[in-house]
Amino acid sequence: MSYDDLSDNKIKHTIDLKQTYDGYLEARMRLDHYKGGMMWKKSGGNEYLVKVTNTRGGNKSLGVRSAETEQMYSDFHKGKDRAKERLSGLKEQLKEQSNIVRAINAGRVPKITISILSRLNQEGLIGKNLIVIGTNAIYAYEAVAGVSFESKLMETRDIDFLWDSRTKLKICSSEDDKTVLSIIQKADKTFEKTKLPFQASNKGGFMVDIVRVNEDLLTEPPSLGDSKDEFEPVPIPNLEWLLSSPKFEATVIGVDGTPAKIVAPDPRAFALHKLWLSEQPDRDPAKKNRDRGQALAVIQLVQDKFPFLKMDENFKKIFPKTVFKMEKVNSVLDDWDDDFDL
């Protein structure tokens, strides 16, 4: 078996942490509702209630001062104070629980990976525009299943994102010059683009790659943005299989006890894609062995922990029939599901 079940103690504390983190994220969104502030402004002999809408001074008048607008002003500031108090309390609780998870070695994900995911999540990009593919996707599967995979399957010095170019990239921040690269640099300021336009690397050699589906499947060549410092996602064949699969969402926990949201492809799609990669003649032999090992490990996990994820005809439609005619792929999948007739 390629994984071990977490102890009851680790599962308990990771569940507690994840639940608190969900509450923290909800409270942070609630506080975001009060961004900008609300104030009184005199104009033409009258006093108006004004809602500040952005950091550049934009505002919206809510009406002349009256009993109604005074109530709006009071409700706004009382609500903001409550939201701040709730967020502060949950932040402190989150810190305590993170310390416990770190102390019992229940965290799995490298600190830099957690930091990158957190920054991208804050800008609303994970799940909507970017999904995690490659080795790091396995962290999502093991987090939900309550297991830890063998370290040899998880060793990696990069994180790969698949950009869904069908969606419009909209960064939540109001900063006009913000790019995906600048967001990642918030996680580690040493990240810089390499000679490959789709890749950035930090001083420790950890890399971030952003890829997309083949451009011949699209009506026009996509781009993340206009900045010369922005990523230029490279087209990779057959990634549409991963893009078309259901999304798999999870909360993963770093080795330092810090949680983050992750969105990856359905584990069935991950496994099939890895099996297919392992049979490609131009694939590096070392990577082929790793691809196959990860595929088999995830298949085993699906069978053991996610029996509701069937390899049925509906799911099969995501992939071309040629995938299932490959001899080694066929042999692996033959016993996956009794209802799946290859």
N, C-alpha and C positions, 0 to 999 in steps of 0.2 A: 504494500500500500504506500502511496506517495504522500500521505498526509497523516497527521495525528489530531485526534479530537482534543480541544481545549479542556482543561479541568473545569469542574463546576464553579470553583472560586473565580477563575479567570472569566468564565462566561457571565457570571453574576455581575462582576464589576465592569465589564465592557458594556453589558446591556444598560446598566445604570448610567454610565458615561454617555452612551449614545442617546438615551432618552433626555438627559439633561442638555445635551448638545442640540437636539431638536427644539427644545424649549428656548434655548439661547438664540438660535437662528430666528425663531418666530418673534422673540422679543426684540431682536435687532431690526427685523423688518418693521415691526410696530413703531420703533423709535424713528426709523427712516421716514415714516409717515409725517413726522413733525419737523423734518428738515426745513431749513430756511427761516423759520420764525414767523411771528405775527406781531405787528406793531401799529401804533396810531401815527397818522401823518396829517399835518395841516395843509390845506390847500383852498384858496379862494374863500377864506373866512370860515370854512367848515373843517371838521376833523373826520378823517376816514380810517377805517380799519384796512390795513394792507397786509397781504400775505407775500412774503419774500419767496420767490420761486426757484432761484438759482444763485450760485456764488458770484455771478457777474453783475448782481444788482437788479435782476429782473424781479418785477413784483406785479401783483394783481390786487385791484381794489375790491373789497368785499362789501362796501357800502358805507354810508355816512354813519357817524356815531349815533347809536340808539340803544334801547334796552336789548334788542335782538343781537346787535353786533358786539355789545359788551358781554353778553352771555357767550357768544362765539369765542371772544378773546379769552374769557375765563376758562371755558371748557378746553380750549387748545392748550393753555399753559398748565392746567391741572393734569390733563392727559399726558403731556410731555414729561412732567415730573414723575408721574406714576410709571411711565414707560422706562425712564432712566433708572428709577429705583429697582424695577423688576430686572432690567438688564444687568445692573450692578450685582444684584443678589445671585443671579444665575451664573454670572461670570466668576464669582467667588466660589460657587459650588462646583463649577466646571473645573476650576483650578485644583480644588481639593481632590476631586475624583480622578483627574488626570495624574496627579501625584501617586495615587494608589495604584492605578493601572501601570504606571511606569515602574513602581516598586516591585510589582509581582511579574514584571516582564511580559505583560499581555499585549503590548503594542508591537506592531509588525513592520510598519511602513517606514522607510528612511525619512529623516526629518526634512530634507530638501524637497522630496516628493509631496509631503503633506503641505509644506509651505506654498509650493506652486499651485496645488489644487485649491487651497484656501483662498489665495489671491484671485484665481480665475473664477472661483465660485462667488466671491464678493462682487465681481463685475457681471455676474449672471451669464457666464459663458459655458460653464460645464453642463452638459446635457442638452442645451439648446443649440449651441454652435460647435462645441468640441466634445468628443467622447474619447476615453482612454482605451487604447488598443495595445497589443503586445503584452509583455510579461506583467506589467503593472496592473492589467485588467484582472489578473488572478487574485490580487488582493481583495477585490470586490467579492469574488466568489467565496473565498475562504472566510471573509468577515461575516457573511450571511449564514454560512454553514457552521460556523463555530469551530473551525479547524485551522491548522497551520501546515502548509506544504513544506516539503523538504527544501532546505536552503539552496541546494544545487539547481533546483527548478526556478528559483526566484532571483538569482543573482543577475543584476543588470546595472549598468551605469548610465541609463537614459530613461526618458519617458516619452512615449509616442502618442500624439493626439491625431485623431481623424477629424478633419474639419468638414462639417455638413454644409457645403457651399450652396445648398438650396435655401438656407436661412440667411437672413440679413444679420451681419455682425453688428450688434449694438452694445457698446460698453456702457455700463450704468453710470460711471463717473462723468461729471460734467466737464472734465478737463478736455479741451479741444484736441490737444496733441497726444492724448493717451493712445497707446498701441498695445497689442498683445505682448510684444517684446518688453515694453516698459512695465507692464503688469508683472511679468515674470521677473524683471529686475527688482521689483519690490520684495520678492522672495529672496533674491541674492543679487546684489548690485553688480557682481562681477560677470553676470551673463552678458555675452556679446555674440552677435551673429558670426558664424564661421564662414569659410569660403563657399559653403553650401547655403543658398538663400533660404532654405526651409529649416535651417538648424541653428541653434544657439548653444554655447558651451560656457560653463563657469570656470573659475580658476582651478577647481578640483577635477575638471574633466568630465563633469556630469553634463549630459546633453539633453536638449529638448528638441524633438522633431515634430513638425506639423505636416501631415500629408493629406491628400484628397483623392477622390475617385478620378479615373481617367477623364481627361478633358473632352474626349470624343463623345462622351455620354452627355455633355452639357451643351447648352445653346451658345454660350460665350465663355471665354477663359475667365475664371473667377480670380479675385484678389482679396486679401484680408483688408487692405486699405491703401491709401495713396502715399503714405510715408515711405521714404527710401530705407528707413530703418525697420520696417515691418517685415514679418515672415512672408515668404512666398511659397505656399504649400506645394509640394511636388506631387504630380499625379502618379498613382500606383495602381497596377491592374488588379481587378477583382475585389477591391475594397468595398464595392457596392453591396457585397454579401453581408459585410458587417454593418453597413449603414442601414440596410433594409431589415435587419433583425430587431426584435424587441429590445428596448434599452433595459439594462440591469443596473439598478441604483442601490447604493450601499453607503454606510458610514464606515470608513476605515480609520484605524488608530495608529499613530506613529510610535516609534520606539521611545519617544519622550512623553508619550501619553496624550499627545494632541490629536484630536479627531478632525476629520475632513470628509466632505461629501465627494463621492466618485460616481461616475456613470460610465459603464462599459457595455460592450455588446453582450447579447444573450450568450451564456456559456456554451450552448450547443453550437452556435455560429462560430464562437471562438475556437472550439475544438475541431470543427470541420475545416475551418480555414487553415488552422495549423497543420492538420493532416494533409491537406492539399499542398501547402508550402513544402512539407517534408518530402514530397514526391516530385518536386520541380527539378529538372536536370541542371539548371543554372544556379541553384541554391547552394551556398557554401556548405560543405559536408558537416562541419561542426554545428552550424545552425540547423541543418536538417535533423540531426539527432536530437537537438534541444526542442525543435518544433514538435517532433513526434512524442517526445517525453512529456511535454506540457499538454499536448492533445490527449494522450492516454490518461494523464492524471486528472484532467478536468472531466473527461468522460466518466471516469470512476466516481468522481465527486457527484456528478449529476445522477448517476445510477443510485448512489447511496443516500444522498441528502436532498436531491430535488427530483424525486420520482414523478412529480406532476409535470415536469418538462419532458414531454414525449417527442421522440423523433418520428413524428407522423407526417402524413402527406402534406398538410398545410405548411408545416415548417420546411419541408423538403423543397417547396416551390421557390424559396429564396435563392437556392443554388441551381446552377445548370446541371442537366442530367449527366454530363460528362464527368462530373466530380464523383458520382456514385458508381461509375463504370471503371474507376481506377482500382486495380486489383487489391492493393494494400489498404486503401481506404475502405473498400467493400468488406474486406475480411475483419477489420476492426469494428465496423458498424453492424455487422451481421447479427450480433447478439445484443445490441444496445436496447432494442425495444421489440417485443414480440409482435407488435402491431405494425412494425415498419417493414414492408416487403421490398427488399432490394431486388 
